[in-house]
């Protein structure tokens, strides 16, 4: 590779950023999009290099592309593209401005980083690991050279070359079975060294090693012999940090030492909870340790692959002032303060313009408070979260930040199960308590208030939701600035609420403003920017401009396929919206074809029972009905209803929508008695879950009245129509 070379006719190499043992990293310009990127190229191997090693490194390269491209979080470096040029693999990644931790320590002349910086880096890396672990990915090579701090303070994890995917154990086994040592001795967990089972707790051990080094200036086992380093990880307790750094807060020392527990079961389990404890200034809650004698469980024997291992590089490399081994691995350029990649649903309707992920429209914590590997029902999850919250209240006090975080999680699970009145009460109580304890403008307080607004929207109280979103937006702008990701997220939700209030022009204008701001701050290809573009398309549809919506959804689907991959859930979501727009335009046959393709892809990617797969099948049934194929539509609606009852529960909103679709098909087939039974079932369930005044409940009562009318029971129908009209007037702002 050389300067000014054009890779694959698209990426112009501008200058070498760094060179390491595996490859080179170049600053480059994407000629197609006119943006700066980083291109990481696998170094050519000489004629005498081991072909096994060459295969391993190529596999690592492909793995890094596949793993990193599936991730989108402010703490994970974004991969844009992958390919081969003249037989040489390359990755195209976001270009960042900053320094990896090894370079930071080098520039600091071997002195530890400031305490505040250590705590901030620890919390941000824990946030990023919580995200990757939720997606079933274990990094397995966390070290200072793979953690970058940008110029604005954002911290990002790089290099997922030997990451393990939960469903892809075989590849990692092949990578590590070649005799090539993967991982860096100074930062490897005892179970990784011993060839045991590796999970997210191994990453947390490596994080402990990194934090130990940036807090004290040296890794926990700072030895010259690789064998001694490995033995130290396995058998030797680390020296307490405060012996060499007395000013280090005791709680931070305890957290780092808990991360360095020899047995995985003795370490913190959940990185999200760890991040919260770091920010709250509390030691990690580790279980009681069963101390084993040194050398237990294996004597002095280590795996055969460690025999020829060198010490590798600690953060300071060969000596003070030496460059880190692979400065380019950090790949750092422009500010990209990426919040969680969570798609933001419409806070009023549950419409998910951004993709397939759930209703997560604020900065409130989404950490699993108890995270066993077994899948639990919503009821079991709610019971577990409630138990945790009450236990914290007894141990820490009802208004302790950890307790309030637990009660916020309870409210979240209540909302997810459709119990929005309870969720609303929970969010309000948390918001009020956080305001007393943390202050009105604290991010956690604003997050709880934003969740409160979301719950109001789900209850059909859109005017109140709009007012609260406006107040939170004002506070976020004052405290964080107009372009902070959380401020933009609140503006996005405000746009959704404006649409639900029947103000499509205001919704469209706000969505356009947010999309432009996110493109400027985060970049045009950032997933959050794409979320806002999707909301713009949705606002066009709300305004009845379905041709414009269709055009925007199609372009969005293409861009998401390019940026995220053709089978990413958000790409599939944009294809779903495209099919929906086709249906609205009366192009039922085109919609039907797109739904069939989408069902196949979602079944492969997500599974046949996933809510998004079933949503696509529901769209297929609607399209069949629009084409007049009502017997087929009825069969499809019944199948989807049954699957939704099994997967989501009988009172879930999607299940009730399927009941209604069955009723619609029965009505078109002239079976009005059967249709009335279905309509009444939907109305009763919505009234029980949402309340008698909720718009969806009232819509169901109108359906029921229409059915009575078709059965010739006009008096009953008229009385029901009248009752619905009275309730709607009472709940309309300015109504009488």
TAKATA-V669901 format. One record per residue. SS is DSSP state (h for helix, s for strand, l for the rest). D_FIRST is the distance of its C-alpha to the first C-alpha in Angstrom with 2 decimals. Layout:
ss = (SS | SS)
d_first = (D_FIRST | D_FIRST)
//
This chain:
ss = (l | l | l | l | l | s | s | l | l | l | s | s | s | s | s | s | s | s | s | l | l | l | s | s | s | s | s | s | s | s | l | l | l | l | s | s | s | s | s | s | s | s | l | l | l | l | l | l | l | l | h | h | h | h | h | h | h | h | h | h | h | h | h | h | h | h | h | h | h | l | l | l | l | l | l | s | l | l | s | s | s | s | s | s | s | l | l | s | s | s | s | s | s | s | l | l | l | s | s | s | h | h | h | h | h | h | h | l | l | l | l | l | l | l | h | h | h | h | h | h | h | h | h | h | h | h | h | h | h | h | h | h | h | h | l | l | s | s | l | l | l | l | l | h | h | h | s | s | s | s | l | l | l | l | s | s | s | l | l | l | l | l | l | s | s | l | l | l | h | h | h | h | h | h | h | h | l | l | l | l | l | l | l | l | h | h | h | l | l | h | h | h | h | l | l | l | l | l | l | h | h | h | h | h | h | h | h | h | h | h | h | h | h | h | h | h | l | l | l | l | l | l | l | l | l | h | h | h | h | h | h | h | h | h | h | l | l | l | l | l | h | h | h | l | l | l | l | l | l | h | h | h | h | h | h | h | h | h | h | l | l | l | l | h | h | h | l | l | l | l | h | h | h | h | h | h | h | h | h | h | l | l | l | l | l | l | l | l | l | l | l | l | l | l | l | l | l | l | l | l | l | l | l | h | h | h | l | l | l | l | l | l | l | l | l | l | l | l | l | l | l | l | l | l | l | l | h | h | h | h | l | l | l | l | l | l | l | l | l | l | l | l | l | l | l | l | l | l | l | l | l | l | l | l | l | l | l | l | l | l | l | l | l | l | l | l | l | l | l | l | l | l | l | l | l | l | l | h | h | h | h | h | h | h | h | h | h | h | h | h | h | h | h | h | h | h | l | l | l | l | h | h | h | h | h | h | h | h | h | h | h | h | h | h | h | h | l | l | l | h | h | h | h | h | h | h | h | h | h | h | h | h | h | h | h | h | h | h | l | l | l | l | h | h | h | h | h | h | h | h | h | h | h | h | h | h | h | h | l | l | l | h | h | h | h | h | h | h | h | h | h | h | h | h | h | h | h | h | h | h | l | l | l | l | h | h | h | h | h | h | h | h | h | h | h | h | h | h | h | h | l | l | l | h | h | h | h | h | h | h | h | h | h | h | h | h | h | h | h | h | h | h | l | l | l | l | h | h | h | h | h | h | h | h | h | h | h | h | h | h | h | h | l | l | l | h | h | h | h | h | h | h | h | h | h | h | h | h | h | h | h | h | h | l | l | l | l | l | h | h | h | h | h | h | h | h | h | h | h | h | h | h | h | h | l | l | l | h | h | h | h | h | h | h | h | h | h | h | h | h | h | h | h | h | h | h | l | l | l | l | h | h | h | h | h | h | h | h | h | h | h | h | h | h | h | h | l | l | l | h | h | h | h | h | h | h | h | h | h | h | h | h | h | h | h | h | h | h | l | l | l | l | h | h | h | h | h | h | h | h | h | h | h | h | h | h | h | h | l | l | l | h | h | h | h | h | h | h | h | h | h | h | h | h | h | h | h | h | h | h | l | l | l | l | h | h | h | h | h | h | h | h | h | h | h | h | h | h | h | h | l | l | l | h | h | h | h | h | h | h | h | h | h | h | h | h | h | h | h | h | l | l | l | l | l | l)
d_first = (0.00 | 3.78 | 7.09 | 9.18 | 7.05 | 9.43 | 8.92 | 12.18 | 13.80 | 14.35 | 11.88 | 10.88 | 8.40 | 10.95 | 10.41 | 9.56 | 12.56 | 12.69 | 11.72 | 14.16 | 15.41 | 13.94 | 10.47 | 8.61 | 9.98 | 9.12 | 12.04 | 11.90 | 14.71 | 16.13 | 17.35 | 19.99 | 21.65 | 20.85 | 20.03 | 17.62 | 15.76 | 13.46 | 10.53 | 10.40 | 8.02 | 9.76 | 8.66 | 9.16 | 12.83 | 14.56 | 17.44 | 20.03 | 18.79 | 21.32 | 20.93 | 22.95 | 20.54 | 17.67 | 19.97 | 20.90 | 17.48 | 16.72 | 20.18 | 19.63 | 16.64 | 18.87 | 21.74 | 20.21 | 19.46 | 22.98 | 24.79 | 23.27 | 23.47 | 27.17 | 27.83 | 28.72 | 30.28 | 30.05 | 29.18 | 26.27 | 22.73 | 22.36 | 19.78 | 19.49 | 17.45 | 15.89 | 14.52 | 12.37 | 9.90 | 10.27 | 11.92 | 9.47 | 11.44 | 10.64 | 13.34 | 14.23 | 16.76 | 19.14 | 18.20 | 20.92 | 22.42 | 23.78 | 23.53 | 23.65 | 26.91 | 25.65 | 24.52 | 27.86 | 29.77 | 27.89 | 28.62 | 32.16 | 32.52 | 33.30 | 36.09 | 36.47 | 35.73 | 38.75 | 40.90 | 40.47 | 36.67 | 36.98 | 39.30 | 37.20 | 33.98 | 36.08 | 37.57 | 34.37 | 32.54 | 35.74 | 35.74 | 32.21 | 33.15 | 36.35 | 34.42 | 32.02 | 34.98 | 37.04 | 34.39 | 34.69 | 31.39 | 31.34 | 28.19 | 28.95 | 26.43 | 27.69 | 27.02 | 26.57 | 22.77 | 22.94 | 25.45 | 24.64 | 27.30 | 26.60 | 28.25 | 31.07 | 31.81 | 30.41 | 29.08 | 26.46 | 25.51 | 21.92 | 20.37 | 22.71 | 20.94 | 24.26 | 26.61 | 29.67 | 31.09 | 34.87 | 35.00 | 32.12 | 33.22 | 32.34 | 28.57 | 28.76 | 31.24 | 28.90 | 26.09 | 28.53 | 30.43 | 27.87 | 28.81 | 25.55 | 26.70 | 25.35 | 26.48 | 27.09 | 30.55 | 31.53 | 31.37 | 32.38 | 35.67 | 38.49 | 38.43 | 34.68 | 35.33 | 38.32 | 36.67 | 39.04 | 38.76 | 36.16 | 36.77 | 36.31 | 38.40 | 35.72 | 33.40 | 36.36 | 36.78 | 33.15 | 33.78 | 36.86 | 34.88 | 32.47 | 35.48 | 37.34 | 34.60 | 34.18 | 37.99 | 38.81 | 35.77 | 35.44 | 34.84 | 38.07 | 37.76 | 36.25 | 36.55 | 34.70 | 35.27 | 33.38 | 36.54 | 38.60 | 36.27 | 36.58 | 40.33 | 40.56 | 39.01 | 41.40 | 44.62 | 44.73 | 45.65 | 43.40 | 45.10 | 46.37 | 44.09 | 47.01 | 47.95 | 45.05 | 44.74 | 48.34 | 47.56 | 45.46 | 47.53 | 49.25 | 48.22 | 44.50 | 45.04 | 46.88 | 44.19 | 41.49 | 43.84 | 44.68 | 41.00 | 40.94 | 43.84 | 43.48 | 44.74 | 42.82 | 46.19 | 46.94 | 43.93 | 43.85 | 43.09 | 41.84 | 39.04 | 40.51 | 43.84 | 42.16 | 40.59 | 44.03 | 45.68 | 43.23 | 43.97 | 47.66 | 47.79 | 49.17 | 48.33 | 46.91 | 49.68 | 49.06 | 51.58 | 53.81 | 52.04 | 53.33 | 52.51 | 51.72 | 52.23 | 49.26 | 47.80 | 49.50 | 48.09 | 46.29 | 47.52 | 44.87 | 42.95 | 39.38 | 37.21 | 36.02 | 32.34 | 32.94 | 34.14 | 30.94 | 29.53 | 28.58 | 29.52 | 26.00 | 25.54 | 28.13 | 27.31 | 27.77 | 25.54 | 26.84 | 29.13 | 30.03 | 27.45 | 24.56 | 21.53 | 21.36 | 19.41 | 16.88 | 17.39 | 14.65 | 16.72 | 19.14 | 17.04 | 19.61 | 21.02 | 24.12 | 27.35 | 27.61 | 30.99 | 31.02 | 34.42 | 35.07 | 33.73 | 37.33 | 38.42 | 41.36 | 44.40 | 47.04 | 49.34 | 52.34 | 51.68 | 49.14 | 47.02 | 43.40 | 41.43 | 38.20 | 38.12 | 39.69 | 39.87 | 43.22 | 45.32 | 43.49 | 43.79 | 44.15 | 42.81 | 45.46 | 44.38 | 43.54 | 43.46 | 45.38 | 48.13 | 48.80 | 45.99 | 47.25 | 45.17 | 48.05 | 48.30 | 51.30 | 53.40 | 53.56 | 57.05 | 55.94 | 53.02 | 55.42 | 57.90 | 55.30 | 54.00 | 57.61 | 58.46 | 55.54 | 56.53 | 60.15 | 59.31 | 57.23 | 60.06 | 62.49 | 60.29 | 58.64 | 60.82 | 60.59 | 58.66 | 56.10 | 52.53 | 51.73 | 54.91 | 54.14 | 50.66 | 52.41 | 54.95 | 52.22 | 50.72 | 54.20 | 54.42 | 51.05 | 52.21 | 55.53 | 53.81 | 51.61 | 54.83 | 56.43 | 58.73 | 57.79 | 61.07 | 60.56 | 56.92 | 58.02 | 60.60 | 58.12 | 55.49 | 58.21 | 59.56 | 56.14 | 55.44 | 58.84 | 58.45 | 54.97 | 56.33 | 59.08 | 56.87 | 53.55 | 54.56 | 54.39 | 50.89 | 49.20 | 46.22 | 47.98 | 51.16 | 49.41 | 47.64 | 51.05 | 52.57 | 49.78 | 50.44 | 54.11 | 53.35 | 51.41 | 54.41 | 56.75 | 54.75 | 54.92 | 58.67 | 58.96 | 59.80 | 57.29 | 59.14 | 59.16 | 55.50 | 54.70 | 56.68 | 55.03 | 51.48 | 52.40 | 53.69 | 50.64 | 48.36 | 50.33 | 50.09 | 46.35 | 45.74 | 47.94 | 46.48 | 42.78 | 42.23 | 41.90 | 38.18 | 38.16 | 37.07 | 40.55 | 42.24 | 40.26 | 41.10 | 44.77 | 44.62 | 43.09 | 46.01 | 48.42 | 47.19 | 47.92 | 51.38 | 52.17 | 51.64 | 54.00 | 56.59 | 56.71 | 54.80 | 51.96 | 51.42 | 50.98 | 48.77 | 46.51 | 46.36 | 45.51 | 42.87 | 41.22 | 41.31 | 39.74 | 36.98 | 36.18 | 36.29 | 34.05 | 31.48 | 31.60 | 31.59 | 29.52 | 27.44 | 28.27 | 26.70 | 28.26 | 30.78 | 33.63 | 32.98 | 33.12 | 36.36 | 37.88 | 36.90 | 38.70 | 41.71 | 41.79 | 42.03 | 44.71 | 46.68 | 46.64 | 48.09 | 50.73 | 51.72 | 52.18 | 49.25 | 47.93 | 46.14 | 44.02 | 43.51 | 42.45 | 39.90 | 38.44 | 38.41 | 36.63 | 33.89 | 33.68 | 33.46 | 30.51 | 28.66 | 29.46 | 28.30 | 24.90 | 24.70 | 26.73 | 26.76 | 29.50 | 31.76 | 31.56 | 35.19 | 34.67 | 33.29 | 36.33 | 38.54 | 37.45 | 38.25 | 41.62 | 42.38 | 41.50 | 44.05 | 46.56 | 46.23 | 46.80 | 49.94 | 51.17 | 50.82 | 53.02 | 50.28 | 51.33 | 50.06 | 46.49 | 46.69 | 48.05 | 45.13 | 42.58 | 44.56 | 44.69 | 40.91 | 40.48 | 43.05 | 41.20 | 37.86 | 39.55 | 41.56 | 38.47 | 36.56 | 39.51 | 42.41 | 45.60 | 47.56 | 45.06 | 46.62 | 43.90 | 44.37 | 48.09 | 47.60 | 45.90 | 48.81 | 51.20 | 49.56 | 49.99 | 53.69 | 54.12 | 52.62 | 54.99 | 57.85 | 56.81 | 56.93 | 60.45 | 59.58 | 61.46 | 62.32 | 58.64 | 57.86 | 60.58 | 59.29 | 55.73 | 57.04 | 59.17 | 56.34 | 54.06 | 56.98 | 57.61 | 53.99 | 53.81 | 57.08 | 55.73 | 52.31 | 53.22 | 56.98 | 59.91 | 59.89 | 56.18 | 55.67 | 53.57 | 56.36 | 58.93 | 56.93 | 57.10 | 60.84 | 61.18 | 59.24 | 61.65 | 64.52 | 63.18 | 62.94 | 66.43 | 67.77 | 66.39 | 67.98 | 71.29 | 71.50 | 72.32 | 74.12 | 71.07 | 68.86 | 71.15 | 70.74 | 66.95 | 67.08 | 69.48 | 67.36 | 64.34 | 66.50 | 68.07 | 64.78 | 63.20 | 66.31 | 66.24 | 62.57 | 62.06 | 65.63 | 68.15 | 66.82 | 63.15 | 62.10 | 60.93 | 64.33 | 66.13 | 64.09 | 65.17 | 68.78 | 68.51 | 67.26 | 70.25 | 72.60 | 71.24 | 71.84 | 75.40 | 75.97 | 74.97 | 77.39 | 80.21 | 80.51 | 80.40 | 82.24 | 79.82 | 76.86 | 78.29 | 78.93 | 75.39 | 73.92 | 76.12 | 75.04 | 71.35 | 71.96 | 73.86 | 71.14 | 68.44 | 70.52 | 71.04 | 67.32 | 66.25 | 65.84 | 68.90 | 70.52 | 74.20)
//
